[in-house]
Amino acid sequence: MLSGEPSDSLSALEIQLANALAVAGIKIKRHPHFKPHITLFYDIQRIPKSAIKPITWQARRFALIHSHLGQSRYETLATWPLNT
């Protein structure tokens, strides 16, 4: 798993989401240093690190996903468009 530095707009989205969840009575554990990341692979064996060209994309929607822990199963609960 690799991560980068969040943009100002992504940091603002993370804060807004956390605040909305708190207002809704949903307790979450927030990490004090939010870092965006994407997990590309899960396995018992580790893959050696190697240099690659930077990967970029523009997010056009946001999804609320229920992760069924330990089952490698994910359920999309809702999606929202992002104003990009």
Contact map, one row per residue, 1 for C-alpha under 8 A:
111000000000000000000000000000000000111100000000000000000000000000000000000000000000
111100000000000000000000000000000000111000000000000000000000000000000000000000000000
111110000000000000000000000000000011110000000000000000000000000000000000000000000000
011111000000000000000000000000000011100000000000000000000000000000000000000000000000
001111100000000000000000000000000011000000000000000000000000000000000000000000000000
000111111110000000000000000000000111000000000000000000000000000000000000000000000000
000011111110000000000000000000000000000000000000000000000000000000000000000000000000
000001111111000000000000000000000000000000000000000000000000000000000000000000000000
000001111111100000000000000000000000000000000000000000000000000000000000000000000000
000001111111110000000000000000000000000000000000000000000000000000000000000000000000
000001111111111000000000000000000100000000000000000000000000000000000000000000000000
000000011111111100000000000000000000000000000000000000000000000000000000000000000000
000000001111111110000000000000000000000000000000000000000000000000000000000000000000
000000000111111111000000000000000000000000000000000000000000000000000000000000000000
000000000011111111100000000000000000000000000000000000000000000000000000000000000000
000000000001111111110000000000000000000000000000000000000000000000000000000000000000
000000000000111111111000000000000000000000000000000000000000000000000000000000000000
000000000000011111111100000101000000000000000000000000000000000000000000000000000000
000000000000001111111110000000000000000000000000000000000000000000000000000000000000
000000000000000111111111000000000000000000000000000000000000000000000000000000000000
000000000000000011111111111100000000000000000000000000000000000000000000000000000000
000000000000000001111111111100000000000000000000000000000000000000000000000000000000
000000000000000000111111110000000000000000000000000000000000000000000000000000000000
000000000000000000011111110000000000000000000000000000000000000000000000000000000000
000000000000000000001111111000000000000000000000000000000000000000000000000000000000
000000000000000000001111111100000000000000000000000000000000000000000000000000000000
000000000000000000001100111110000000000000000000000000000000000000000000000000000000
000000000000000001001100011111000000000000000000000000000000000000000000000000000000
000000000000000000000000001111100000000000000000000000000000000000000000000000000000
000000000000000001000000000111110000000000000000000000000000000000000000000000000000
000000000000000000000000000011111100000000000000000000000000000000000000000000000000
000000000000000000000000000001111100000000000000000000000000000000000000000000000000
000000000000000000000000000000111110000000000000000000000000000000000000000000000000
000001000010000000000000000000111111000000000000000000000000000000000000000000000000
001111000000000000000000000000001111100000000000000000000000000000000000000000000000
001111000000000000000000000000000111110000000000000000000000000000000000000000000000
111100000000000000000000000000000011111000000000000000000000000000000000000000000000
111000000000000000000000000000000001111100000000000000000000000000000000000000000000
110000000000000000000000000000000000111111000000000000000000000000000000000000000000
100000000000000000000000000000000000011111000000000000000000000000000000000000000000
000000000000000000000000000000000000001111100000000000000000000000000000000000000000
000000000000000000000000000000000000001111110000000000000000000000000000000000000000
000000000000000000000000000000000000000011111100000000000000000000000000000000000000
000000000000000000000000000000000000000001111100000000000000000000000000000000000000
000000000000000000000000000000000000000000111110000000000000000000000000000000000000
000000000000000000000000000000000000000000111111000000000000000000000000000000000000
000000000000000000000000000000000000000000001111100000000000000000000000000000000000
000000000000000000000000000000000000000000000111110000000000000000000000000000000000
000000000000000000000000000000000000000000000011111000000000000000000000000000000000
000000000000000000000000000000000000000000000001111100000000000000000000000000000000
000000000000000000000000000000000000000000000000111110000000000000000000000000000000
000000000000000000000000000000000000000000000000011111000000000000000000000000000000
000000000000000000000000000000000000000000000000001111100000000000000000000000000000
000000000000000000000000000000000000000000000000000111110000000000000000000000000000
000000000000000000000000000000000000000000000000000011111000000000000000000000000000
000000000000000000000000000000000000000000000000000001111100000000000000000000000000
000000000000000000000000000000000000000000000000000000111110000000000000000000000000
000000000000000000000000000000000000000000000000000000011111000000000000000000000001
000000000000000000000000000000000000000000000000000000001111110000000000000000000101
000000000000000000000000000000000000000000000000000000000111110000000000000000001111
000000000000000000000000000000000000000000000000000000000011111000000000000000111100
000000000000000000000000000000000000000000000000000000000011111100000000000000111100
000000000000000000000000000000000000000000000000000000000000111110000000000111110000
000000000000000000000000000000000000000000000000000000000000011111000000000111100000
000000000000000000000000000000000000000000000000000000000000001111100000011111000000
000000000000000000000000000000000000000000000000000000000000000111110000011110000000
000000000000000000000000000000000000000000000000000000000000000011111001111000000000
000000000000000000000000000000000000000000000000000000000000000001111111111000000000
000000000000000000000000000000000000000000000000000000000000000000111111100000000000
000000000000000000000000000000000000000000000000000000000000000000011111000000000000
000000000000000000000000000000000000000000000000000000000000000000011111100000000000
000000000000000000000000000000000000000000000000000000000000000000111111110000000000
000000000000000000000000000000000000000000000000000000000000000000111011111000000000
000000000000000000000000000000000000000000000000000000000000000011110001111100000000
000000000000000000000000000000000000000000000000000000000000000011110000111110000000
000000000000000000000000000000000000000000000000000000000000001111000000011111100000
000000000000000000000000000000000000000000000000000000000000001111000000001111100000
000000000000000000000000000000000000000000000000000000000000001110000000000111110000
000000000000000000000000000000000000000000000000000000000000111100000000000111111000
000000000000000000000000000000000000000000000000000000000000111000000000000001111100
000000000000000000000000000000000000000000000000000000000001110000000000000000111110
000000000000000000000000000000000000000000000000000000000011110000000000000000011111
000000000000000000000000000000000000000000000000000000000001000000000000000000001111
000000000000000000000000000000000000000000000000000000000111000000000000000000000111
